[in-house]
Amino acid sequence: MKFSAALLAAVAAITPALAVNYTVVVGADATGAPGLVFVPQTVTAAVGDFINFEFRGGNHTVTQSSFD
């Protein structure tokens, strides 16, 4: 039982280090010019990864969905 708890603690400590942070710019193209775009247009994230949205000028929203 003690081994299982130690293994679980070790995995929990390592998992955040494996997560990837993605930044998506909303409302500006790659040159910074205003536009109705997301840069990058697609992100392939794994469970546990983080996606940060940076909103540039104007009203923008983000909607969550699932493919279940």
C-alpha positions in Angstrom: 0.0 0.0 0.0 2.8 2.4 0.8 4.5 1.7 -2.5 1.2 2.5 -4.4 0.9 5.8 -2.6 4.5 6.7 -3.3 4.1 5.8 -7.0 0.9 7.8 -7.3 2.7 10.8 -5.7 5.6 10.5 -8.1 3.3 10.3 -11.1 1.3 13.3 -9.9 4.5 15.3 -9.6 5.7 14.4 -13.1 2.4 14.9 -15.0 2.3 18.7 -14.8 5.8 18.8 -16.2 4.6 16.9 -19.3 1.7 19.3 -20.0 2.1 21.6 -22.9 1.0 25.3 -22.9 -0.5 26.6 -26.1 -1.3 30.3 -26.8 -3.9 31.2 -29.3 -4.1 34.9 -30.4 -7.7 35.9 -31.1 -8.5 38.9 -33.3 -5.2 39.6 -34.9 -3.2 37.8 -37.7 0.4 36.7 -37.5 1.6 40.2 -38.3 -0.5 41.7 -35.6 -3.0 43.3 -38.0 -6.6 43.2 -36.7 -8.7 40.4 -38.2 -11.3 37.8 -37.6 -8.8 35.0 -37.1 -7.3 32.6 -34.6 -3.5 32.2 -34.7 -2.8 29.3 -34.8 -6.0 28.2 -36.5 -5.8 24.7 -35.0 -4.3 23.2 -31.9 -4.1 19.5 -31.1 -4.0 19.3 -27.4 -3.9 16.3 -25.1 -5.7 15.8 -21.9 -4.0 17.9 -19.3 -2.6 20.5 -21.7 -3.4 24.2 -21.3 -4.7 26.5 -24.0 -4.4 30.2 -23.3 -6.4 32.7 -25.4 -5.1 36.2 -25.9 -7.8 38.5 -27.1 -6.7 41.4 -29.3 -9.1 44.3 -29.8 -12.9 44.1 -30.1 -15.4 41.7 -28.6 -14.5 38.0 -28.8 -15.6 34.9 -26.9 -14.6 31.3 -26.6 -17.0 28.4 -26.4 -16.3 25.0 -24.9 -17.5 21.8 -26.6 -17.0 18.1 -26.6 -17.0 15.6 -29.4 -18.8 12.9 -27.4 
